[in-house]
């Protein structure tokens, strides 16, 4: 399931995390929220990003 | 691929701000000019519980102007709560315009967790 999780701290700081997306679509999916909510202060790619990339690479190699 | 983004909330949307005030049982924001210390600021003024002067939201810049005299004239927690509720409300409104379903959950540390189920193309 594709979800966007947002945690708003008691001080109003927002932490947005995307889950279950493929490729670069997670950035596309959350862009509308990021733009609407305020100023982005940092961005990190989660472990899932690297796992997904490696899996995709393996699949391509197997096909070849 | 997944990613995590940290965002500093900026109050720019009047509809979301009105709803946030409603949820916190505050009076609706009023567009006016308020004198804060030695300066006059124009924007949407909101009276917070036990605050001497209203906080003024300048929607075009996303900034909040206030004078709480380092906490003596108002507890910063009340202002932070407004920013938090605005963030939640704005995110819900944005998600709804895309037709996404949202669920809200209060966390023990006072944070509010919002889960948006993304359907369609993304």
N, CA and C atoms of all chains as a GROMACS GRO file, in nm:
protein
  558
    1UNK      N    1   0.084  -0.120   0.000
    1UNK     CA    2   0.000   0.000   0.000
    1UNK      C    3   0.088   0.126   0.000
    2UNK      N    4   0.050   0.224  -0.080
    2UNK     CA    5   0.127   0.348  -0.086
    2UNK      C    6   0.072   0.447   0.015
    3UNK      N    7   0.158   0.490   0.105
    3UNK     CA    8   0.112   0.587   0.204
    3UNK      C    9   0.214   0.700   0.220
    4UNK      N   10   0.160   0.813   0.264
    4UNK     CA   11   0.245   0.924   0.306
    4UNK      C   12   0.213   0.946   0.453
    5UNK      N   13   0.316   0.940   0.536
    5UNK     CA   14   0.296   0.956   0.679
    5UNK      C   15   0.354   1.092   0.720
    6UNK      N   16   0.272   1.168   0.790
    6UNK     CA   17   0.320   1.299   0.836
    6UNK      C   18   0.310   1.303   0.988
    7UNK      N   19   0.420   1.339   1.053
    7UNK     CA   20   0.415   1.357   1.199
    7UNK      C   21   0.439   1.504   1.228
    8UNK      N   22   0.339   1.567   1.290
    8UNK     CA   23   0.351   1.709   1.324
    8UNK      C   24   0.381   1.718   1.473
    9UNK      N   25   0.498   1.770   1.507
    9UNK     CA   26   0.541   1.776   1.647
    9UNK      C   27   0.464   1.885   1.721
   10UNK      N   28   0.469   1.883   1.855
   10UNK     CA   29   0.399   1.987   1.932
   10UNK      C   30   0.452   2.128   1.902
   11UNK      N   31   0.570   2.137   1.842
   11UNK     CA   32   0.622   2.269   1.807
   11UNK      C   33   0.588   2.308   1.663
   12UNK      N   34   0.516   2.219   1.593
   12UNK     CA   35   0.473   2.251   1.458
   12UNK      C   36   0.569   2.205   1.349
   13UNK      N   37   0.679   2.140   1.388
   13UNK     CA   38   0.771   2.086   1.287
   13UNK      C   39   0.708   1.964   1.221
   14UNK      N   40   0.726   1.954   1.091
   14UNK     CA   41   0.665   1.843   1.018
   14UNK      C   42   0.769   1.743   0.968
   15UNK      N   43   0.737   1.616   0.982
   15UNK     CA   44   0.825   1.513   0.927
   15UNK      C   45   0.739   1.429   0.833
   16UNK      N   46   0.774   1.427   0.709
   16UNK     CA   47   0.694   1.358   0.607
   16UNK      C   48   0.772   1.238   0.556
   17UNK      N   49   0.707   1.123   0.552
   17UNK     CA   50   0.775   1.003   0.503
   17UNK      C   51   0.684   0.929   0.405
   18UNK      N   52   0.742   0.887   0.292
   18UNK     CA   53   0.664   0.812   0.194
   18UNK      C   54   0.696   0.663   0.210
   19UNK      N   55   0.597   0.580   0.186
   19UNK     CA   56   0.617   0.435   0.198
   19UNK      C   57   0.550   0.361   0.084
   20UNK      N   58   0.619   0.259   0.035
   20UNK     CA   59   0.558   0.168  -0.063
   20UNK      C   60   0.560   0.216  -0.206
   21UNK      N   61   0.638   0.320  -0.234
   21UNK     CA   62   0.642   0.371  -0.372
   21UNK      C   63   0.756   0.305  -0.450
   22UNK      N   64   0.745   0.308  -0.581
   22UNK     CA   65   0.848   0.250  -0.667
   22UNK      C   66   0.920   0.363  -0.740
   23UNK      N   67   1.051   0.341  -0.758
   23UNK     CA   68   1.130   0.437  -0.833
   23UNK      C   69   1.125   0.576  -0.773
   24UNK      N   70   1.114   0.675  -0.859
   24UNK     CA   71   1.116   0.813  -0.810
   24UNK      C   72   0.975   0.868  -0.784
   25UNK      N   73   0.873   0.782  -0.796
   25UNK     CA   74   0.736   0.834  -0.784
   25UNK      C   75   0.703   0.885  -0.644
   26UNK      N   76   0.781   0.842  -0.542
   26UNK     CA   77   0.753   0.890  -0.407
   26UNK      C   78   0.774   1.041  -0.398
   27UNK      N   79   0.875   1.089  -0.472
   27UNK     CA   80   0.900   1.234  -0.470
   27UNK      C   81   0.785   1.308  -0.537
   28UNK      N   82   0.737   1.251  -0.647
   28UNK     CA   83   0.624   1.311  -0.719
   28UNK      C   84   0.500   1.313  -0.631
   29UNK      N   85   0.480   1.200  -0.560
   29UNK     CA   86   0.358   1.182  -0.482
   29UNK      C   87   0.347   1.279  -0.366
   30UNK      N   88   0.459   1.315  -0.308
   30UNK     CA   89   0.452   1.400  -0.189
   30UNK      C   90   0.483   1.546  -0.218
   31UNK      N   91   0.517   1.575  -0.344
   31UNK     CA   92   0.556   1.712  -0.379
   31UNK      C   93   0.446   1.814  -0.348
   32UNK      N   94   0.321   1.776  -0.377
   32UNK     CA   95   0.210   1.871  -0.355
   32UNK      C   96   0.199   1.910  -0.208
   33UNK      N   97   0.230   1.815  -0.119
   33UNK     CA   98   0.222   1.842   0.024
   33UNK      C   99   0.340   1.927   0.070
   34UNK      N  100   0.458   1.890   0.023
   34UNK     CA  101   0.578   1.964   0.062
   34UNK      C  102   0.566   2.110   0.024
   35UNK      N  103   0.516   2.133  -0.097
   35UNK     CA  104   0.504   2.271  -0.146
   35UNK      C  105   0.399   2.349  -0.066
   36UNK      N  106   0.293   2.280  -0.024
   36UNK     CA  107   0.182   2.347   0.044
   36UNK      C  108   0.210   2.374   0.191
   37UNK      N  109   0.294   2.293   0.252
   37UNK     CA  110   0.309   2.300   0.397
   37UNK      C  111   0.415   2.398   0.445
   38UNK      N  112   0.517   2.421   0.367
   38UNK     CA  113   0.620   2.515   0.412
   38UNK      C  114   0.754   2.494   0.349
   39UNK      N  115   0.856   2.522   0.427
   39UNK     CA  116   0.994   2.520   0.378
   39UNK      C  117   1.061   2.388   0.414
   40UNK      N  118   1.113   2.320   0.313
   40UNK     CA  119   1.183   2.195   0.338
   40UNK      C  120   1.318   2.225   0.402
   41UNK      N  121   1.347   2.158   0.515
   41UNK     CA  122   1.475   2.184   0.582
   41UNK      C  123   1.574   2.070   0.560
   42UNK      N  124   1.527   1.949   0.533
   42UNK     CA  125   1.618   1.840   0.499
   42UNK      C  126   1.545   1.726   0.429
   43UNK      N  127   1.619   1.646   0.356
   43UNK     CA  128   1.561   1.532   0.288
   43UNK      C  129   1.658   1.415   0.297
   44UNK      N  130   1.608   1.297   0.333
   44UNK     CA  131   1.694   1.179   0.334
   44UNK      C  132   1.623   1.065   0.263
   45UNK      N  133   1.700   0.984   0.196
   45UNK     CA  134   1.644   0.864   0.132
   45UNK      C  135   1.648   0.753   0.236
   46UNK      N  136   1.539   0.681   0.253
   46UNK     CA  137   1.533   0.577   0.356
   46UNK      C  138   1.596   0.449   0.303
   47UNK      N  139   1.619   0.354   0.395
   47UNK     CA  140   1.681   0.226   0.360
   47UNK      C  141   1.603   0.156   0.249
   48UNK      N  142   1.473   0.173   0.252
   48UNK     CA  143   1.386   0.109   0.153
   48UNK      C  144   1.423   0.150   0.010
   49UNK      N  145   1.472   0.271  -0.004
   49UNK     CA  146   1.513   0.324  -0.134
   49UNK      C  147   1.620   0.234  -0.194
   50UNK      N  148   1.726   0.205  -0.113
   50UNK     CA  149   1.838   0.126  -0.164
   50UNK      C  150   1.796  -0.018  -0.190
   51UNK      N  151   1.713  -0.075  -0.103
   51UNK     CA  152   1.664  -0.211  -0.121
   51UNK      C  153   1.588  -0.222  -0.252
   52UNK      N  154   1.500  -0.126  -0.275
   52UNK     CA  155   1.419  -0.127  -0.397
   52UNK      C  156   1.507  -0.119  -0.521
   53UNK      N  157   1.608  -0.030  -0.515
   53UNK     CA  158   1.697  -0.013  -0.629
   53UNK      C  159   1.772  -0.142  -0.662
   54UNK      N  160   1.825  -0.209  -0.557
   54UNK     CA  161   1.901  -0.332  -0.577
   54UNK      C  162   1.810  -0.442  -0.634
   55UNK      N  163   1.690  -0.452  -0.578
   55UNK     CA  164   1.594  -0.552  -0.626
   55UNK      C  165   1.564  -0.532  -0.774
   56UNK      N  166   1.544  -0.406  -0.811
   56UNK     CA  167   1.514  -0.376  -0.951
   56UNK      C  168   1.630  -0.415  -1.042
   57UNK      N  169   1.752  -0.388  -0.993
   57UNK     CA  170   1.871  -0.419  -1.070
   57UNK      C  171   1.881  -0.571  -1.092
   58UNK      N  172   1.857  -0.647  -0.983
   58UNK     CA  173   1.862  -0.793  -0.991
   58UNK      C  174   1.762  -0.846  -1.093
   59UNK      N  175   1.644  -0.787  -1.090
   59UNK     CA  176   1.539  -0.832  -1.183
   59UNK      C  177   1.581  -0.810  -1.327
   60UNK      N  178   1.644  -0.698  -1.351
   60UNK     CA  179   1.689  -0.665  -1.486
   60UNK      C  180   1.796  -0.766  -1.531
   61UNK      N  181   1.890  -0.793  -1.439
   61UNK     CA  182   1.998  -0.887  -1.472
   61UNK      C  183   1.943  -1.027  -1.502
   62UNK      N  184   1.844  -1.068  -1.425
   62UNK     CA  185   1.785  -1.201  -1.445
   62UNK      C  186   1.718  -1.211  -1.582
   63UNK      N  187   1.654  -1.103  -1.622
   63UNK     CA  188   1.586  -1.103  -1.752
   63UNK      C  189   1.685  -1.119  -1.866
   64UNK      N  190   1.801  -1.054  -1.847
   64UNK     CA  191   1.905  -1.059  -1.950
   64UNK      C  192   1.968  -1.201  -1.954
   65UNK      N  193   1.100   0.334  -0.395
   65UNK     CA  194   1.186   0.431  -0.327
   65UNK      C  195   1.104   0.510  -0.225
   66UNK      N  196   1.164   0.533  -0.112
   66UNK     CA  197   1.099   0.612  -0.008
   66UNK      C  198   1.193   0.722   0.038
   67UNK      N  199   1.136   0.825   0.088
   67UNK     CA  200   1.221   0.931   0.141
   67UNK      C  201   1.153   1.002   0.258
   68UNK      N  202   1.236   1.068   0.337
   68UNK     CA  203   1.187   1.142   0.452
   68UNK      C  204   1.223   1.288   0.435
   69UNK      N  205   1.126   1.374   0.462
   69UNK     CA  206   1.148   1.517   0.446
   69UNK      C  207   1.109   1.589   0.575
   70UNK      N  208   1.193   1.681   0.618
   70UNK     CA  209   1.160   1.766   0.733
   70UNK      C  210   1.113   1.901   0.679
   71UNK      N  211   1.004   1.949   0.734
   71UNK     CA  212   0.948   2.075   0.683
   71UNK      C  213   0.920   2.172   0.799
   72UNK      N  214   0.958   2.297   0.779
   72UNK     CA  215   0.922   2.401   0.874
   72UNK      C  216   0.789   2.458   0.826
   73UNK      N  217   0.686   2.443   0.908
   73UNK     CA  218   0.551   2.484   0.868
   73UNK      C  219   0.542   2.635   0.846
   74UNK      N  220   0.479   2.673   0.736
   74UNK     CA  221   0.453   2.814   0.710
   74UNK      C  222   0.303   2.834   0.695
   75UNK      N  223   0.248   2.926   0.771
   75UNK     CA  224   0.103   2.951   0.766
   75UNK      C  225   0.072   3.047   0.652
   76UNK      N  226   0.013   2.994   0.546
   76UNK     CA  227  -0.015   3.075   0.427
   76UNK      C  228  -0.160   3.061   0.378
   77UNK      N  229  -0.234   2.965   0.433
   77UNK     CA  230  -0.368   2.936   0.381
   77UNK      C  231  -0.474   2.973   0.485
   78UNK      N  232  -0.559   3.069   0.446
   78UNK     CA  233  -0.659   3.120   0.540
   78UNK      C  234  -0.764   3.015   0.576
   79UNK      N  235  -0.802   2.934   0.478
   79UNK     CA  236  -0.906   2.831   0.504
   79UNK      C  237  -0.856   2.733   0.610
   80UNK      N  238  -0.732   2.688   0.594
   80UNK     CA  239  -0.674   2.594   0.691
   80UNK      C  240  -0.655   2.661   0.826
   81UNK      N  241  -0.617   2.788   0.824
   81UNK     CA  242  -0.596   2.862   0.950
   81UNK      C  243  -0.728   2.876   1.026
   82UNK      N  244  -0.835   2.909   0.953
   82UNK     CA  245  -0.969   2.921   1.016
   82UNK      C  246  -1.009   2.789   1.081
   83UNK      N  247  -0.988   2.680   1.007
   83UNK     CA  248  -1.027   2.548   1.060
   83UNK      C  249  -0.944   2.510   1.182
   84UNK      N  250  -0.814   2.545   1.177
   84UNK     CA  251  -0.727   2.515   1.291
   84UNK      C  252  -0.775   2.590   1.415
   85UNK      N  253  -0.813   2.716   1.398
   85UNK     CA  254  -0.865   2.797   1.510
   85UNK      C  255  -0.992   2.733   1.565
   86UNK      N  256  -1.078   2.689   1.475
   86UNK     CA  257  -1.204   2.625   1.515
   86UNK      C  258  -1.177   2.501   1.600
   87UNK      N  259  -1.084   2.420   1.553
   87UNK     CA  260  -1.052   2.294   1.624
   87UNK      C  261  -0.994   2.322   1.762
   88UNK      N  262  -0.925   2.436   1.778
   88UNK     CA  263  -0.866   2.470   1.908
   88UNK      C  264  -0.958   2.560   1.990
   89UNK      N  265  -1.082   2.577   1.943
   89UNK     CA  266  -1.182   2.663   2.010
   89UNK      C  267  -1.131   2.807   2.027
   90UNK      N  268  -1.058   2.856   1.928
   90UNK     CA  269  -1.012   2.995   1.929
   90UNK      C  270  -1.106   3.077   1.840
   91UNK      N  271  -1.108   3.208   1.863
   91UNK     CA  272  -1.187   3.294   1.775
   91UNK      C  273  -1.124   3.295   1.636
   92UNK      N  274  -1.207   3.316   1.535
   92UNK     CA  275  -1.158   3.317   1.396
   92UNK      C  276  -1.057   3.431   1.377
   93UNK      N  277  -0.958   3.412   1.291
   93UNK     CA  278  -0.860   3.518   1.266
   93UNK      C  279  -0.925   3.642   1.205
   94UNK      N  280  -0.877   3.759   1.247
   94UNK     CA  281  -0.932   3.886   1.199
   94UNK      C  282  -0.819   3.963   1.130
   95UNK      N  283  -0.847   4.007   1.006
   95UNK     CA  284  -0.747   4.085   0.933
   95UNK      C  285  -0.742   4.226   0.990
   96UNK      N  286  -0.632   4.262   1.052
   96UNK     CA  287  -0.621   4.394   1.113
   96UNK      C  288  -0.474   4.433   1.132
   97UNK      N  289  -0.457   4.559   1.173
   97UNK     CA  290  -0.322   4.607   1.205
   97UNK      C  291  -0.307   4.607   1.356
   98UNK      N  292  -0.202   4.543   1.404
   98UNK     CA  293  -0.181   4.529   1.549
   98UNK      C  294  -0.049   4.593   1.586
   99UNK      N  295  -0.048   4.665   1.698
   99UNK     CA  296   0.077   4.722   1.747
   99UNK      C  297   0.143   4.620   1.840
  100UNK      N  298   0.263   4.578   1.801
  100UNK     CA  299   0.340   4.484   1.884
  100UNK      C  300   0.470   4.554   1.923
  101UNK      N  301   0.487   4.583   2.050
  101UNK     CA  302   0.602   4.656   2.101
  101UNK      C  303   0.615   4.787   2.024
  102UNK      N  304   0.721   4.805   1.945
  102UNK     CA  305   0.740   4.934   1.879
  102UNK      C  306   0.700   4.933   1.733
  103UNK      N  307   0.648   4.819   1.684
  103UNK     CA  308   0.613   4.814   1.543
  103UNK      C  309   0.465   4.781   1.523
  104UNK      N  310   0.415   4.821   1.406
  104UNK     CA  311   0.277   4.787   1.369
  104UNK      C  312   0.283   4.680   1.262
  105UNK      N  313   0.206   4.573   1.280
  105UNK     CA  314   0.206   4.467   1.179
  105UNK      C  315   0.062   4.441   1.133
  106UNK      N  316   0.050   4.417   1.003
  106UNK     CA  317  -0.082   4.388   0.946
  106UNK      C  318  -0.087   4.240   0.909
  107UNK      N  319  -0.199   4.179   0.941
  107UNK     CA  320  -0.214   4.037   0.907
  107UNK      C  321  -0.337   3.981   0.976
  108UNK      N  322  -0.346   3.850   0.978
  108UNK     CA  323  -0.460   3.784   1.042
  108UNK      C  324  -0.428   3.759   1.188
  109UNK      N  325  -0.496   3.836   1.274
  109UNK     CA  326  -0.468   3.833   1.418
  109UNK      C  327  -0.553   3.728   1.488
  110UNK      N  328  -0.489   3.656   1.580
  110UNK     CA  329  -0.557   3.552   1.656
  110UNK      C  330  -0.523   3.568   1.804
  111UNK      N  331  -0.624   3.570   1.887
  111UNK     CA  332  -0.604   3.579   2.031
  111UNK      C  333  -0.582   3.439   2.087
  112UNK      N  334  -0.470   3.420   2.158
  112UNK     CA  335  -0.442   3.288   2.217
  112UNK      C  336  -0.474   3.292   2.367
  113UNK      N  337  -0.504   3.177   2.426
  113UNK     CA  338  -0.537   3.173   2.569
  113UNK      C  339  -0.424   3.232   2.656
  114UNK      N  340  -0.459   3.325   2.742
  114UNK     CA  341  -0.366   3.390   2.836
  114UNK      C  342  -0.252   3.466   2.768
  115UNK      N  343  -0.273   3.510   2.647
  115UNK     CA  344  -0.175   3.595   2.579
  115UNK      C  345  -0.223   3.740   2.586
  116UNK      N  346  -0.131   3.830   2.617
  116UNK     CA  347  -0.169   3.971   2.627
  116UNK      C  348  -0.200   4.030   2.490
  117UNK      N  349  -0.117   3.999   2.391
  117UNK     CA  350  -0.138   4.050   2.255
  117UNK      C  351  -0.166   3.935   2.158
  118UNK      N  352  -0.241   3.964   2.054
  118UNK     CA  353  -0.266   3.856   1.956
  118UNK      C  354  -0.141   3.822   1.877
  119UNK      N  355  -0.137   3.701   1.823
  119UNK     CA  356  -0.032   3.669   1.725
  119UNK      C  357  -0.086   3.708   1.588
  120UNK      N  358   0.004   3.754   1.502
  120UNK     CA  359  -0.041   3.802   1.371
  120UNK      C  360   0.025   3.718   1.261
  121UNK      N  361  -0.060   3.650   1.184
  121UNK     CA  362  -0.010   3.565   1.076
  121UNK      C  363  -0.004   3.647   0.947
  122UNK      N  364   0.115   3.661   0.894
  122UNK     CA  365   0.133   3.729   0.766
  122UNK      C  366   0.130   3.621   0.658
  123UNK      N  367   0.014   3.601   0.598
  123UNK     CA  368  -0.003   3.488   0.505
  123UNK      C  369   0.090   3.493   0.382
  124UNK      N  370   0.113   3.612   0.320
  124UNK     CA  371   0.201   3.612   0.203
  124UNK      C  372   0.343   3.562   0.233
  125UNK      N  373   0.395   3.593   0.353
  125UNK     CA  374   0.532   3.550   0.384
  125UNK      C  375   0.535   3.420   0.465
  126UNK      N  376   0.421   3.384   0.524
  126UNK     CA  377   0.416   3.263   0.606
  126UNK      C  378   0.471   3.284   0.746
  127UNK      N  379   0.502   3.409   0.780
  127UNK     CA  380   0.561   3.438   0.912
  127UNK      C  381   0.454   3.469   1.016
  128UNK      N  382   0.491   3.443   1.143
  128UNK     CA  383   0.402   3.482   1.253
  128UNK      C  384   0.472   3.591   1.334
  129UNK      N  385   0.402   3.702   1.352
  129UNK     CA  386   0.456   3.809   1.436
  129UNK      C  387   0.390   3.801   1.573
  130UNK      N  388   0.470   3.817   1.676
  130UNK     CA  389   0.414   3.808   1.812
  130UNK      C  390   0.504   3.881   1.911
  131UNK      N  391   0.448   3.914   2.026
  131UNK     CA  392   0.527   3.970   2.135
  131UNK      C  393   0.476   3.909   2.265
  132UNK      N  394   0.547   3.808   2.313
  132UNK     CA  395   0.503   3.745   2.439
  132UNK      C  396   0.603   3.773   2.552
  133UNK      N  397   0.692   3.870   2.528
  133UNK     CA  398   0.787   3.915   2.629
  133UNK      C  399   0.859   3.797   2.694
  134UNK      N  400   0.916   3.714   2.609
  134UNK     CA  401   0.989   3.593   2.649
  134UNK      C  402   0.909   3.502   2.741
  135UNK      N  403   0.781   3.493   2.715
  135UNK     CA  404   0.696   3.400   2.789
  135UNK      C  405   0.614   3.465   2.900
  136UNK      N  406   0.650   3.589   2.938
  136UNK     CA  407   0.578   3.654   3.047
  136UNK      C  408   0.438   3.700   3.004
  137UNK      N  409   0.423   3.729   2.876
  137UNK     CA  410   0.294   3.776   2.827
  137UNK      C  411   0.221   3.670   2.744
  138UNK      N  412   0.265   3.547   2.754
  138UNK     CA  413   0.199   3.440   2.680
  138UNK      C  414   0.290   3.319   2.666
  139UNK      N  415   0.235   3.201   2.685
  139UNK     CA  416   0.311   3.077   2.678
  139UNK      C  417   0.328   3.035   2.530
  140UNK      N  418   0.454   3.016   2.491
  140UNK     CA  419   0.483   2.978   2.352
  140UNK      C  420   0.413   2.848   2.311
  141UNK      N  421   0.383   2.764   2.409
  141UNK     CA  422   0.313   2.637   2.380
  141UNK      C  423   0.183   2.661   2.305
  142UNK      N  424   0.112   2.768   2.342
  142UNK     CA  425  -0.017   2.797   2.278
  142UNK      C  426   0.002   2.830   2.131
  143UNK      N  427   0.108   2.904   2.100
  143UNK     CA  428   0.135   2.940   1.961
  143UNK      C  429   0.180   2.816   1.883
  144UNK      N  430   0.264   2.734   1.947
  144UNK     CA  431   0.311   2.612   1.881
  144UNK      C  432   0.194   2.519   1.849
  145UNK      N  433   0.097   2.515   1.943
  145UNK     CA  434  -0.021   2.430   1.922
  145UNK      C  435  -0.099   2.476   1.799
  146UNK      N  436  -0.105   2.608   1.781
  146UNK     CA  437  -0.175   2.662   1.664
  146UNK      C  438  -0.102   2.622   1.536
  147UNK      N  439   0.032   2.632   1.537
  147UNK     CA  440   0.111   2.595   1.418
  147UNK      C  441   0.094   2.446   1.389
  148UNK      N  442   0.094   2.366   1.495
  148UNK     CA  443   0.077   2.222   1.479
  148UNK      C  444  -0.059   2.190   1.416
  149UNK      N  445  -0.164   2.251   1.471
  149UNK     CA  446  -0.298   2.222   1.421
  149UNK      C  447  -0.315   2.272   1.278
  150UNK      N  448  -0.250   2.385   1.247
  150UNK     CA  449  -0.254   2.435   1.109
  150UNK      C  450  -0.190   2.332   1.016
  151UNK      N  451  -0.073   2.280   1.055
  151UNK     CA  452  -0.001   2.183   0.972
  151UNK      C  453  -0.086   2.060   0.943
  152UNK      N  454  -0.152   2.010   1.046
  152UNK     CA  455  -0.237   1.892   1.030
  152UNK      C  456  -0.355   1.924   0.938
  153UNK      N  457  -0.420   2.037   0.965
  153UNK     CA  458  -0.538   2.077   0.887
  153UNK      C  459  -0.504   2.100   0.741
  154UNK      N  460  -0.392   2.168   0.717
  154UNK     CA  461  -0.352   2.198   0.579
  154UNK      C  462  -0.320   2.069   0.503
  155UNK      N  463  -0.252   1.976   0.570
  155UNK     CA  464  -0.218   1.849   0.505
  155UNK      C  465  -0.344   1.770   0.471
  156UNK      N  466  -0.442   1.770   0.562
  156UNK     CA  467  -0.568   1.699   0.537
  156UNK      C  468  -0.642   1.761   0.419
  157UNK      N  469  -0.648   1.895   0.416
  157UNK     CA  470  -0.716   1.964   0.305
  157UNK      C  471  -0.650   1.933   0.171
  158UNK      N  472  -0.517   1.936   0.169
  158UNK     CA  473  -0.443   1.908   0.045
  158UNK      C  474  -0.466   1.764  -0.001
  159UNK      N  475  -0.464   1.671   0.095
  159UNK     CA  476  -0.486   1.530   0.062
  159UNK      C  477  -0.626   1.508   0.006
  160UNK      N  478  -0.724   1.578   0.066
  160UNK     CA  479  -0.863   1.564   0.021
  160UNK      C  480  -0.884   1.614  -0.121
  161UNK      N  481  -0.813   1.723  -0.157
  161UNK     CA  482  -0.829   1.775  -0.293
  161UNK      C  483  -0.781   1.672  -0.396
  162UNK      N  484  -0.693   1.583  -0.353
  162UNK     CA  485  -0.644   1.477  -0.443
  162UNK      C  486  -0.732   1.352  -0.433
  163UNK      N  487  -0.828   1.355  -0.341
  163UNK     CA  488  -0.917   1.240  -0.324
  163UNK      C  489  -0.858   1.130  -0.238
  164UNK      N  490  -0.754   1.162  -0.160
  164UNK     CA  491  -0.689   1.062  -0.075
  164UNK      C  492  -0.759   1.055   0.062
  165UNK      N  493  -0.749   0.936   0.123
  165UNK     CA  494  -0.808   0.916   0.255
  165UNK      C  495  -0.704   0.945   0.362
  166UNK      N  496  -0.746   1.012   0.469
  166UNK     CA  497  -0.651   1.042   0.576
  166UNK      C  498  -0.701   0.988   0.710
  167UNK      N  499  -0.608   0.944   0.793
  167UNK     CA  500  -0.642   0.907   0.930
  167UNK      C  501  -0.548   0.980   1.025
  168UNK      N  502  -0.606   1.027   1.135
  168UNK     CA  503  -0.531   1.108   1.229
  168UNK      C  504  -0.516   1.034   1.361
  169UNK      N  505  -0.400   1.047   1.424
  169UNK     CA  506  -0.377   0.978   1.549
  169UNK      C  507  -0.291   1.065   1.640
  170UNK      N  508  -0.331   1.080   1.767
  170UNK     CA  509  -0.250   1.155   1.862
  170UNK      C  510  -0.147   1.063   1.924
  171UNK      N  511  -0.022   1.108   1.929
  171UNK     CA  512   0.085   1.027   1.986
  171UNK      C  513   0.114   1.071   2.130
  172UNK      N  514   0.172   0.980   2.211
  172UNK     CA  515   0.195   1.010   2.353
  172UNK      C  516   0.281   1.135   2.377
  173UNK      N  517   0.373   1.166   2.284
  173UNK     CA  518   0.461   1.283   2.305
  173UNK      C  519   0.396   1.415   2.262
  174UNK      N  520   0.267   1.409   2.226
  174UNK     CA  521   0.197   1.531   2.188
  174UNK      C  522   0.196   1.556   2.038
  175UNK      N  523   0.269   1.472   1.964
  175UNK     CA  524   0.268   1.485   1.818
  175UNK      C  525   0.136   1.433   1.761
  176UNK      N  526   0.106   1.474   1.639
  176UNK     CA  527  -0.012   1.421   1.570
  176UNK      C  528   0.038   1.352   1.443
  177UNK      N  529  -0.004   1.226   1.430
  177UNK     CA  530   0.038   1.148   1.313
  177UNK      C  531  -0.076   1.142   1.213
  178UNK      N  532  -0.043   1.171   1.091
  178UNK     CA  533  -0.141   1.170   0.984
  178UNK      C  534  -0.097   1.068   0.880
  179UNK      N  535  -0.185   0.973   0.850
  179UNK     CA  536  -0.151   0.876   0.747
  179UNK      C  537  -0.240   0.900   0.627
  180UNK      N  538  -0.176   0.920   0.512
  180UNK     CA  539  -0.250   0.947   0.389
  180UNK      C  540  -0.236   0.826   0.297
  181UNK      N  541  -0.348   0.768   0.262
  181UNK     CA  542  -0.345   0.655   0.169
  181UNK      C  543  -0.354   0.709   0.028
  182UNK      N  544  -0.252   0.678  -0.048
  182UNK     CA  545  -0.241   0.736  -0.182
  182UNK      C  546  -0.295   0.636  -0.285
  183UNK      N  547  -0.395   0.680  -0.358
  183UNK     CA  548  -0.451   0.594  -0.462
  183UNK      C  549  -0.419   0.652  -0.598
  184UNK      N  550  -0.473   0.592  -0.703
  184UNK     CA  551  -0.455   0.644  -0.838
  184UNK      C  552  -0.316   0.621  -0.890
  185UNK      N  553  -0.269   0.716  -0.970
  185UNK     CA  554  -0.140   0.701  -1.038
  185UNK      C  555  -0.023   0.695  -0.940
  186UNK      N  556  -0.030   0.781  -0.835
  186UNK     CA  557   0.080   0.784  -0.740
  186UNK      C  558   0.038   0.723  -0.608
   0.00000   0.00000   0.00000
